[in-house]
Amino acid sequence: MRGTVRKLGLEGGLWALVTDEGDSIELIDAPPELLQNGMRAEIEGTREGAEVSIGMVGDAVRVTRWRKL
């Protein structure tokens, strides 16, 4: 998935990838290097352990790999 990393102000703040298609994907267990508001990135992840999220912005993904674009 490609998009822009954003800090959203929901539920006390959470990190999400706003995809190029406009979807918000909550980032679970993302490394600190990825959590830079406005950074373009491509991420890979799994839904295992991310089925339920308090953020409720859409899907959630446990980040397994990422790269800066």
Secondary structure as GFF3:
##gff-version 3
##sequence-region A 1 69
A	DSSP	beta_strand	2	8	.	.	.	ID=ss1
A	DSSP	three_ten_helix	10	12	.	.	.	ID=ss2
A	DSSP	beta_strand	14	19	.	.	.	ID=ss3
A	DSSP	beta_strand	24	28	.	.	.	ID=ss4
A	DSSP	beta_strand	40	46	.	.	.	ID=ss5
A	DSSP	beta_strand	59	68	.	.	.	ID=ss6
###
